[in-house]
Amino acid sequence: MELTFLMVKPDGVQRGLIGDIVKRFEQKGFQLVGAKLVQISRKQAELHYQEHLGKDFFERLVTFITSGPVFAMVWQGDGVIALSRAMIGKTSALEAAPGTIRGDYAVHTNLNLIHGSDSPESAQREIANFFSAQELISYNKAI
Ligand code: CMP
């Protein structure tokens, strides 16, 4: 089963949007297989955003993501990587369509509430950066 890493960023946690965001993925039919509220370290943040190293917004990104607790999650389901990205909406707050999480709740590209993996390779790396294998649940196939 396909897995993805989703993370409610500090702005989403502080605005009390964890419940609304989790509800959307539950209603879609995906299964939550791991979740925790964490204050991430600078090292963990740099690893998470390694593809953006060297970009002009990198420092701002790392400072922001370590500024308060994040809600880290692993979800599973068919097509969960692409579908969850569609549900999250475009990175730019101005382009995120109404109906998407960013389109409904965000007005700023830096305060865009939630991160979602963009490929199976990213998902694997991001999950390993936040969760041990023991922290991920295996559901009974009959359910
Ligand atoms: P995220 O999905 O977490 O991945 C990288 C983040 O960098 C992105 O969401 C934005 O919050 C942030 N960011 C800030 N400026 C830019 C930019 N110009 N292009 C892409 N991402 C940006």
Backbone and ligand atoms as CSV (ligand in chain L), in Angstrom:
chain,resi,resn,atom,element,x,y,z
A,1,MET,N,N,0.845,-1.206,0.000
A,1,MET,CA,C,0.000,0.000,0.000
A,1,MET,C,C,0.880,1.255,0.000
A,2,GLU,N,N,0.467,2.237,-0.807
A,2,GLU,CA,C,1.268,3.469,-0.888
A,2,GLU,C,C,1.191,4.262,0.421
A,3,LEU,N,N,2.331,4.833,0.821
A,3,LEU,CA,C,2.407,5.660,2.031
A,3,LEU,C,C,2.860,7.071,1.676
A,4,THR,N,N,2.396,8.045,2.442
A,4,THR,CA,C,2.923,9.401,2.297
A,4,THR,C,C,3.139,10.038,3.656
A,5,PHE,N,N,3.976,11.075,3.660
A,5,PHE,CA,C,4.241,11.831,4.873
A,5,PHE,C,C,3.544,13.187,4.762
A,6,LEU,N,N,2.685,13.489,5.721
A,6,LEU,CA,C,2.008,14.789,5.774
A,6,LEU,C,C,2.356,15.436,7.111
A,7,MET,N,N,2.495,16.760,7.101
A,7,MET,CA,C,2.868,17.449,8.342
A,7,MET,C,C,2.122,18.773,8.438
A,8,VAL,N,N,1.329,18.906,9.505
A,8,VAL,CA,C,0.698,20.195,9.784
A,8,VAL,C,C,1.802,21.077,10.370
A,9,LYS,N,N,2.054,22.205,9.712
A,9,LYS,CA,C,3.161,23.081,10.102
A,9,LYS,C,C,2.777,23.910,11.344
A,10,PRO,N,N,3.754,24.632,11.923
A,10,PRO,CA,C,3.475,25.383,13.163
A,10,PRO,C,C,2.265,26.321,13.057
A,11,ASP,N,N,2.047,26.932,11.883
A,11,ASP,CA,C,0.895,27.850,11.757
A,11,ASP,C,C,-0.429,27.086,11.866
A,12,GLY,N,N,-0.479,25.883,11.288
A,12,GLY,CA,C,-1.703,25.070,11.351
A,12,GLY,C,C,-1.977,24.577,12.762
A,13,VAL,N,N,-0.895,24.197,13.482
A,13,VAL,CA,C,-1.054,23.737,14.866
A,13,VAL,C,C,-1.557,24.899,15.725
A,14,GLN,N,N,-0.909,26.070,15.575
A,14,GLN,CA,C,-1.284,27.220,16.418
A,14,GLN,C,C,-2.681,27.733,16.110
A,15,ARG,N,N,-3.141,27.564,14.875
A,15,ARG,CA,C,-4.482,28.019,14.521
A,15,ARG,C,C,-5.564,26.976,14.851
A,16,GLY,N,N,-5.150,25.852,15.421
A,16,GLY,CA,C,-6.124,24.839,15.830
A,16,GLY,C,C,-6.750,24.108,14.655
A,17,LEU,N,N,-5.953,23.881,13.601
A,17,LEU,CA,C,-6.508,23.257,12.391
A,17,LEU,C,C,-6.172,21.773,12.249
A,18,ILE,N,N,-5.508,21.178,13.251
A,18,ILE,CA,C,-5.135,19.758,13.134
A,18,ILE,C,C,-6.378,18.903,12.868
A,19,GLY,N,N,-7.412,19.124,13.666
A,19,GLY,CA,C,-8.621,18.304,13.551
A,19,GLY,C,C,-9.262,18.422,12.171
A,20,ASP,N,N,-9.405,19.643,11.671
A,20,ASP,CA,C,-10.021,19.860,10.358
A,20,ASP,C,C,-9.215,19.184,9.254
A,21,ILE,N,N,-7.898,19.287,9.378
A,21,ILE,CA,C,-7.028,18.718,8.339
A,21,ILE,C,C,-7.080,17.193,8.372
A,22,VAL,N,N,-6.991,16.613,9.573
A,22,VAL,CA,C,-7.059,15.145,9.694
A,22,VAL,C,C,-8.397,14.647,9.154
A,23,LYS,N,N,-9.464,15.371,9.470
A,23,LYS,CA,C,-10.816,14.968,9.046
A,23,LYS,C,C,-10.922,14.844,7.523
A,24,ARG,N,N,-10.274,15.774,6.818
A,24,ARG,CA,C,-10.355,15.730,5.350
A,24,ARG,C,C,-9.764,14.445,4.794
A,25,PHE,N,N,-8.623,14.026,5.349
A,25,PHE,CA,C,-7.983,12.813,4.829
A,25,PHE,C,C,-8.740,11.560,5.270
A,26,GLU,N,N,-9.321,11.599,6.463
A,26,GLU,CA,C,-10.150,10.464,6.905
A,26,GLU,C,C,-11.380,10.341,6.012
A,27,GLN,N,N,-12.024,11.486,5.741
A,27,GLN,CA,C,-13.240,11.462,4.921
A,27,GLN,C,C,-12.957,10.993,3.497
A,28,LYS,N,N,-11.783,11.305,3.012
A,28,LYS,CA,C,-11.408,10.872,1.657
A,28,LYS,C,C,-11.294,9.358,1.588
A,29,GLY,N,N,-10.958,8.737,2.737
A,29,GLY,CA,C,-10.851,7.281,2.778
A,29,GLY,C,C,-9.445,6.769,2.996
A,30,PHE,N,N,-8.517,7.671,3.291
A,30,PHE,CA,C,-7.157,7.231,3.591
A,30,PHE,C,C,-7.080,6.773,5.038
A,31,GLN,N,N,-6.051,5.971,5.335
A,31,GLN,CA,C,-5.880,5.475,6.710
A,31,GLN,C,C,-4.643,6.098,7.341
A,32,LEU,N,N,-4.822,6.558,8.582
A,32,LEU,CA,C,-3.715,7.119,9.355
A,32,LEU,C,C,-2.923,5.961,9.955
A,33,VAL,N,N,-1.646,5.885,9.647
A,33,VAL,CA,C,-0.844,4.779,10.183
A,33,VAL,C,C,0.226,5.234,11.183
A,34,GLY,N,N,0.355,6.570,11.355
A,34,GLY,CA,C,1.284,7.090,12.357
A,34,GLY,C,C,1.034,8.574,12.545
A,35,ALA,N,N,1.189,9.062,13.773
A,35,ALA,CA,C,0.981,10.499,14.030
A,35,ALA,C,C,1.633,10.902,15.340
A,36,LYS,N,N,2.194,12.095,15.365
A,36,LYS,CA,C,2.725,12.631,16.627
A,36,LYS,C,C,2.945,14.137,16.522
A,37,LEU,N,N,2.802,14.787,17.686
A,37,LEU,CA,C,3.058,16.216,17.807
A,37,LEU,C,C,4.520,16.352,18.219
A,38,VAL,N,N,5.321,17.028,17.409
A,38,VAL,CA,C,6.749,17.123,17.715
A,38,VAL,C,C,7.310,18.527,17.488
A,39,GLN,N,N,8.277,18.845,18.304
A,39,GLN,CA,C,9.073,20.076,18.108
A,39,GLN,C,C,10.336,19.604,17.392
A,40,ILE,N,N,10.481,19.921,16.119
A,40,ILE,CA,C,11.602,19.327,15.394
A,40,ILE,C,C,12.892,20.123,15.564
A,41,SER,N,N,13.999,19.401,15.462
A,41,SER,CA,C,15.318,20.023,15.615
A,41,SER,C,C,15.726,20.675,14.300
A,42,ARG,N,N,16.712,21.545,14.375
A,42,ARG,CA,C,17.222,22.190,13.160
A,42,ARG,C,C,17.783,21.137,12.198
A,43,LYS,N,N,18.478,20.133,12.744
A,43,LYS,CA,C,19.072,19.087,11.909
A,43,LYS,C,C,17.979,18.317,11.145
A,44,GLN,N,N,16.914,17.999,11.870
A,44,GLN,CA,C,15.793,17.263,11.266
A,44,GLN,C,C,15.123,18.118,10.174
A,45,ALA,N,N,15.010,19.431,10.451
A,45,ALA,CA,C,14.396,20.354,9.480
A,45,ALA,C,C,15.261,20.458,8.220
A,46,GLU,N,N,16.568,20.550,8.412
A,46,GLU,CA,C,17.476,20.665,7.259
A,46,GLU,C,C,17.428,19.404,6.403
A,47,LEU,N,N,17.286,18.266,7.067
A,47,LEU,CA,C,17.188,16.997,6.337
A,47,LEU,C,C,15.865,16.946,5.574
A,48,HIS,N,N,14.808,17.362,6.237
A,48,HIS,CA,C,13.487,17.342,5.609
A,48,HIS,C,C,13.444,18.218,4.352
A,49,TYR,N,N,14.088,19.390,4.440
A,49,TYR,CA,C,14.040,20.342,3.322
A,49,TYR,C,C,15.334,20.342,2.504
A,50,GLN,N,N,16.066,19.220,2.486
A,50,GLN,CA,C,17.376,19.173,1.814
A,50,GLN,C,C,17.292,19.550,0.336
A,51,GLU,N,N,16.153,19.276,-0.325
A,51,GLU,CA,C,16.051,19.623,-1.753
A,51,GLU,C,C,16.034,21.142,-1.973
A,52,HIS,N,N,15.725,21.907,-0.921
A,52,HIS,CA,C,15.677,23.371,-1.048
A,52,HIS,C,C,16.953,24.053,-0.551
A,53,LEU,N,N,17.952,23.243,-0.140
A,53,LEU,CA,C,19.215,23.799,0.354
A,53,LEU,C,C,19.823,24.709,-0.721
A,54,GLY,N,N,20.209,25.919,-0.317
A,54,GLY,CA,C,20.809,26.848,-1.275
A,54,GLY,C,C,19.816,27.838,-1.861
A,55,LYS,N,N,18.514,27.558,-1.727
A,55,LYS,CA,C,17.515,28.497,-2.253
A,55,LYS,C,C,17.366,29.686,-1.295
A,56,ASP,N,N,16.904,30.808,-1.834
A,56,ASP,CA,C,16.866,32.027,-1.009
A,56,ASP,C,C,15.895,31.928,0.168
A,57,PHE,N,N,14.901,31.024,0.082
A,57,PHE,CA,C,13.935,30.922,1.170
A,57,PHE,C,C,14.271,29.810,2.173
A,58,PHE,N,N,15.438,29.130,1.963
A,58,PHE,CA,C,15.769,27.969,2.809
A,58,PHE,C,C,15.858,28.324,4.304
A,59,GLU,N,N,16.576,29.374,4.623
A,59,GLU,CA,C,16.778,29.743,6.028
A,59,GLU,C,C,15.436,30.090,6.697
A,60,ARG,N,N,14.605,30.830,5.966
A,60,ARG,CA,C,13.285,31.215,6.480
A,60,ARG,C,C,12.429,29.972,6.741
A,61,LEU,N,N,12.559,29.016,5.813
A,61,LEU,CA,C,11.792,27.775,5.910
A,61,LEU,C,C,12.173,26.976,7.155
A,62,VAL,N,N,13.481,26.830,7.373
A,62,VAL,CA,C,13.976,26.064,8.522
A,62,VAL,C,C,13.615,26.786,9.828
A,63,THR,N,N,13.764,28.110,9.835
A,63,THR,CA,C,13.415,28.882,11.037
A,63,THR,C,C,11.935,28.720,11.355
A,64,PHE,N,N,11.110,28.788,10.327
A,64,PHE,CA,C,9.659,28.673,10.539
A,64,PHE,C,C,9.259,27.281,11.021
A,65,ILE,N,N,9.783,26.245,10.385
A,65,ILE,CA,C,9.330,24.886,10.699
A,65,ILE,C,C,9.804,24.435,12.089
A,66,THR,N,N,10.854,25.124,12.611
A,66,THR,CA,C,11.331,24.802,13.967
A,66,THR,C,C,10.787,25.793,15.006
A,67,SER,N,N,9.876,26.688,14.593
A,67,SER,CA,C,9.408,27.756,15.500
A,67,SER,C,C,8.355,27.295,16.509
A,68,GLY,N,N,7.799,26.105,16.310
A,68,GLY,CA,C,6.771,25.586,17.214
A,68,GLY,C,C,6.473,24.147,16.839
A,69,PRO,N,N,5.607,23.481,17.586
A,69,PRO,CA,C,5.335,22.078,17.286
A,69,PRO,C,C,4.664,21.882,15.925
A,70,VAL,N,N,4.986,20.747,15.312
A,70,VAL,CA,C,4.311,20.332,14.069
A,70,VAL,C,C,3.581,19.020,14.361
A,71,PHE,N,N,2.578,18.709,13.551
A,71,PHE,CA,C,1.867,17.444,13.709
A,71,PHE,C,C,2.238,16.568,12.511
A,72,ALA,N,N,3.124,15.593,12.790
A,72,ALA,CA,C,3.654,14.727,11.727
A,72,ALA,C,C,2.782,13.488,11.586
A,73,MET,N,N,2.496,13.128,10.329
A,73,MET,CA,C,1.596,11.991,10.081
A,73,MET,C,C,2.087,11.131,8.924
A,74,VAL,N,N,1.729,9.849,8.987
A,74,VAL,CA,C,1.914,8.960,7.853
A,74,VAL,C,C,0.538,8.419,7.492
A,75,TRP,N,N,0.186,8.548,6.218
A,75,TRP,CA,C,-1.113,8.073,5.734
A,75,TRP,C,C,-0.890,7.027,4.646
A,76,GLN,N,N,-1.849,6.109,4.526
A,76,GLN,CA,C,-1.749,5.109,3.467
A,76,GLN,C,C,-3.032,5.073,2.633
A,77,GLY,N,N,-2.873,4.596,1.404
A,77,GLY,CA,C,-4.032,4.461,0.522
A,77,GLY,C,C,-3.585,4.439,-0.926
A,78,ASP,N,N,-4.441,3.956,-1.807
A,78,ASP,CA,C,-4.101,3.954,-3.226
A,78,ASP,C,C,-3.984,5.390,-3.720
A,79,GLY,N,N,-2.871,5.702,-4.337
A,79,GLY,CA,C,-2.671,7.038,-4.900
A,79,GLY,C,C,-2.578,8.137,-3.871
A,80,VAL,N,N,-2.254,7.781,-2.630
A,80,VAL,CA,C,-2.294,8.780,-1.545
A,80,VAL,C,C,-1.306,9.938,-1.761
A,81,ILE,N,N,-0.180,9.673,-2.424
A,81,ILE,CA,C,0.804,10.759,-2.610
A,81,ILE,C,C,0.229,11.851,-3.515
A,82,ALA,N,N,-0.243,11.476,-4.693
A,82,ALA,CA,C,-0.777,12.478,-5.634
A,82,ALA,C,C,-2.099,13.063,-5.144
A,83,LEU,N,N,-2.962,12.204,-4.595
A,83,LEU,CA,C,-4.272,12.701,-4.156
A,83,LEU,C,C,-4.159,13.655,-2.965
A,84,SER,N,N,-3.270,13.344,-2.040
A,84,SER,CA,C,-3.142,14.253,-0.892
A,84,SER,C,C,-2.545,15.585,-1.333
A,85,ARG,N,N,-1.639,15.558,-2.312
A,85,ARG,CA,C,-1.095,16.824,-2.842
A,85,ARG,C,C,-2.207,17.650,-3.488
A,86,ALA,N,N,-3.102,16.964,-4.189
A,86,ALA,CA,C,-4.229,17.684,-4.811
A,86,ALA,C,C,-5.128,18.278,-3.734
A,87,MET,N,N,-5.340,17.528,-2.639
A,87,MET,CA,C,-6.184,18.029,-1.544
A,87,MET,C,C,-5.517,19.192,-0.805
A,88,ILE,N,N,-4.194,19.180,-0.747
A,88,ILE,CA,C,-3.447,20.266,-0.075
A,88,ILE,C,C,-3.507,21.548,-0.902
A,89,GLY,N,N,-3.363,21.424,-2.216
A,89,GLY,CA,C,-3.393,22.602,-3.090
A,89,GLY,C,C,-2.005,23.112,-3.414
A,90,LYS,N,N,-1.942,24.058,-4.326
A,90,LYS,CA,C,-0.650,24.553,-4.803
A,90,LYS,C,C,0.136,25.272,-3.698
A,91,THR,N,N,1.471,25.258,-3.842
A,91,THR,CA,C,2.350,25.879,-2.844
A,91,THR,C,C,2.058,27.370,-2.684
A,92,SER,N,N,1.899,28.052,-3.809
A,92,SER,CA,C,1.632,29.486,-3.747
A,92,SER,C,C,0.212,29.734,-3.251
A,93,ALA,N,N,0.114,30.520,-2.195
A,93,ALA,CA,C,-1.210,30.790,-1.610
A,93,ALA,C,C,-2.140,31.453,-2.629
A,94,LEU,N,N,-1.562,32.209,-3.543
A,94,LEU,CA,C,-2.391,32.903,-4.538
A,94,LEU,C,C,-2.955,31.947,-5.588
A,95,GLU,N,N,-2.288,30.795,-5.746
A,95,GLU,CA,C,-2.723,29.833,-6.766
A,95,GLU,C,C,-3.504,28.658,-6.202
A,96,ALA,N,N,-3.485,28.486,-4.882
A,96,ALA,CA,C,-4.182,27.337,-4.280
A,96,ALA,C,C,-5.699,27.519,-4.431
A,97,ALA,N,N,-6.327,26.548,-5.071
A,97,ALA,CA,C,-7.750,26.681,-5.400
A,97,ALA,C,C,-8.640,26.514,-4.169
A,98,PRO,N,N,-9.754,27.255,-4.124
A,98,PRO,CA,C,-10.744,27.029,-3.062
A,98,PRO,C,C,-11.153,25.548,-3.079
A,99,GLY,N,N,-11.358,25.005,-1.894
A,99,GLY,CA,C,-11.676,23.576,-1.812
A,99,GLY,C,C,-10.468,22.770,-1.387
A,100,THR,N,N,-9.268,23.317,-1.652
A,100,THR,CA,C,-8.055,22.667,-1.154
A,100,THR,C,C,-7.766,23.228,0.246
A,101,ILE,N,N,-6.903,22.531,0.984
A,101,ILE,CA,C,-6.595,22.989,2.354
A,101,ILE,C,C,-5.980,24.386,2.316
A,102,ARG,N,N,-4.960,24.563,1.457
A,102,ARG,CA,C,-4.330,25.892,1.382
A,102,ARG,C,C,-5.290,26.922,0.801
A,103,GLY,N,N,-6.078,26.512,-0.154
A,103,GLY,CA,C,-7.038,27.436,-0.765
A,103,GLY,C,C,-8.102,27.891,0.213
A,104,ASP,N,N,-8.445,27.034,1.160
A,104,ASP,CA,C,-9.495,27.377,2.124
A,104,ASP,C,C,-8.964,28.108,3.361
A,105,TYR,N,N,-7.686,27.833,3.722
A,105,TYR,CA,C,-7.216,28.353,5.014
A,105,TYR,C,C,-5.968,29.232,4.966
A,106,ALA,N,N,-5.257,29.275,3.827
A,106,ALA,CA,C,-3.968,29.991,3.825
A,106,ALA,C,C,-3.961,31.184,2.886
A,107,VAL,N,N,-3.268,32.244,3.316
A,107,VAL,CA,C,-3.139,33.430,2.458
A,107,VAL,C,C,-1.681,33.761,2.179
A,108,HIS,N,N,-0.759,32.968,2.727
A,108,HIS,CA,C,0.665,33.271,2.588
A,108,HIS,C,C,1.435,32.000,2.221
A,109,THR,N,N,2.332,32.108,1.230
A,109,THR,CA,C,3.093,30.935,0.767
A,109,THR,C,C,4.000,30.366,1.847
A,110,ASN,N,N,4.514,31.210,2.718
A,110,ASN,CA,C,5.389,30.703,3.788
A,110,ASN,C,C,4.580,30.102,4.935
A,111,LEU,N,N,3.369,30.590,5.125
A,111,LEU,CA,C,2.494,30.048,6.173
A,111,LEU,C,C,1.408,29.236,5.470
A,112,ASN,N,N,1.847,28.129,4.869
A,112,ASN,CA,C,0.884,27.383,4.038
A,112,ASN,C,C,0.411,26.075,4.677
A,113,LEU,N,N,0.487,26.038,5.992
A,113,LEU,CA,C,-0.220,25.063,6.839
A,113,LEU,C,C,0.239,23.625,6.835
A,114,ILE,N,N,0.568,23.102,5.663
A,114,ILE,CA,C,0.777,21.656,5.592
A,114,ILE,C,C,1.783,21.303,4.504
A,115,HIS,N,N,2.553,20.273,4.799
A,115,HIS,CA,C,3.497,19.723,3.818
A,115,HIS,C,C,3.013,18.332,3.416
A,116,GLY,N,N,3.203,17.984,2.150
A,116,GLY,CA,C,2.914,16.628,1.681
A,116,GLY,C,C,4.019,16.152,0.759
A,117,SER,N,N,4.436,14.900,0.887
A,117,SER,CA,C,5.497,14.347,0.034
A,117,SER,C,C,5.096,14.437,-1.432
A,118,ASP,N,N,6.108,14.665,-2.305
A,118,ASP,CA,C,5.795,14.816,-3.728
A,118,ASP,C,C,6.133,13.600,-4.580
A,119,SER,N,N,6.702,12.559,-3.988
A,119,SER,CA,C,7.062,11.349,-4.753
A,119,SER,C,C,7.251,10.194,-3.772
A,120,PRO,N,N,7.257,8.956,-4.274
A,120,PRO,CA,C,7.506,7.812,-3.377
A,120,PRO,C,C,8.870,7.904,-2.706
A,121,GLU,N,N,9.875,8.419,-3.430
A,121,GLU,CA,C,11.225,8.540,-2.858
A,121,GLU,C,C,11.231,9.565,-1.715
A,122,SER,N,N,10.570,10.711,-1.941
A,122,SER,CA,C,10.492,11.725,-0.880
A,122,SER,C,C,9.725,11.169,0.313
A,123,ALA,N,N,8.638,10.470,0.045
A,123,ALA,CA,C,7.814,9.928,1.133
A,123,ALA,C,C,8.653,9.000,2.013
A,124,GLN,N,N,9.404,8.130,1.376
A,124,GLN,CA,C,10.224,7.168,2.124
A,124,GLN,C,C,11.256,7.893,2.995
A,125,ARG,N,N,11.912,8.879,2.407
A,125,ARG,CA,C,12.939,9.623,3.132
A,125,ARG,C,C,12.325,10.450,4.269
A,126,GLU,N,N,11.209,11.102,3.991
A,126,GLU,CA,C,10.579,11.971,4.995
A,126,GLU,C,C,9.992,11.154,6.142
A,127,ILE,N,N,9.394,10.005,5.817
A,127,ILE,CA,C,8.842,9.138,6.872
A,127,ILE,C,C,9.987,8.683,7.792
A,128,ALA,N,N,11.101,8.263,7.189
A,128,ALA,CA,C,12.233,7.769,7.983
A,128,ALA,C,C,12.841,8.870,8.849
A,129,ASN,N,N,12.692,10.124,8.426
A,129,ASN,CA,C,13.226,11.256,9.196
A,129,ASN,C,C,12.396,11.536,10.450
A,130,PHE,N,N,11.151,11.081,10.446
A,130,PHE,CA,C,10.247,11.396,11.562
A,130,PHE,C,C,9.784,10.178,12.364
A,131,PHE,N,N,9.735,9.010,11.734
A,131,PHE,CA,C,9.133,7.851,12.409
A,131,PHE,C,C,10.054,6.634,12.357
A,132,SER,N,N,10.015,5.841,13.449
A,132,SER,CA,C,10.663,4.529,13.416
A,132,SER,C,C,9.615,3.527,12.906
A,133,ALA,N,N,10.058,2.382,12.455
A,133,ALA,CA,C,9.131,1.367,11.922
A,133,ALA,C,C,8.107,0.967,12.993
A,134,GLN,N,N,8.541,0.947,14.268
A,134,GLN,CA,C,7.650,0.533,15.368
A,134,GLN,C,C,6.515,1.527,15.596
A,135,GLU,N,N,6.666,2.740,15.125
A,135,GLU,CA,C,5.630,3.763,15.344
A,135,GLU,C,C,4.537,3.723,14.277
A,136,LEU,N,N,4.680,2.869,13.265
A,136,LEU,CA,C,3.683,2.792,12.193
A,136,LEU,C,C,2.804,1.558,12.384
A,137,ILE,N,N,1.504,1.793,12.273
A,137,ILE,CA,C,0.511,0.743,12.557
A,137,ILE,C,C,0.204,-0.083,11.308
A,138,SER,N,N,-0.013,-1.391,11.538
A,138,SER,CA,C,-0.458,-2.268,10.458
A,138,SER,C,C,-1.911,-2.635,10.719
A,139,TYR,N,N,-2.823,-2.266,9.825
A,139,TYR,CA,C,-4.241,-2.571,10.043
A,139,TYR,C,C,-4.562,-3.990,9.585
A,140,ASN,N,N,-5.570,-4.560,10.241
A,140,ASN,CA,C,-6.073,-5.873,9.826
A,140,ASN,C,C,-6.664,-5.742,8.427
A,141,LYS,N,N,-6.223,-6.565,7.500
A,141,LYS,CA,C,-6.667,-6.464,6.105
A,141,LYS,C,C,-8.168,-6.642,5.926
A,142,ALA,N,N,-8.822,-7.315,6.884
A,142,ALA,CA,C,-10.278,-7.588,6.740
A,142,ALA,C,C,-11.105,-6.339,6.961
A,143,ILE,N,N,-10.552,-5.308,7.586
A,143,ILE,CA,C,-11.347,-4.110,7.904
A,143,ILE,C,C,-11.557,-3.259,6.649
L,1,CMP,P1,P,6.395,22.885,1.437
L,1,CMP,O1,O,5.349,22.022,0.795
L,1,CMP,O2,O,6.644,22.653,2.868
L,1,CMP,O3,O,7.794,22.786,0.678
L,1,CMP,C1,C,8.731,23.821,0.675
L,1,CMP,C2,C,8.202,25.073,1.286
L,1,CMP,O4,O,8.950,26.248,1.026
L,1,CMP,C3,C,6.834,25.360,0.717
L,1,CMP,O5,O,5.923,24.426,1.232
L,1,CMP,C4,C,6.646,26.834,1.113
L,1,CMP,O6,O,6.086,26.932,2.403
L,1,CMP,C5,C,8.075,27.362,1.187
L,1,CMP,N1,N,8.378,28.354,0.166
L,1,CMP,C6,C,8.623,29.641,0.409
L,1,CMP,N2,N,8.905,30.288,-0.724
L,1,CMP,C7,C,8.835,29.386,-1.717
L,1,CMP,C8,C,9.040,29.446,-3.129
L,1,CMP,N3,N,9.372,30.573,-3.731
L,1,CMP,N4,N,8.874,28.304,-3.840
L,1,CMP,C9,C,8.562,27.136,-3.210
L,1,CMP,N5,N,8.367,27.028,-1.882
L,1,CMP,C10,C,8.498,28.135,-1.129
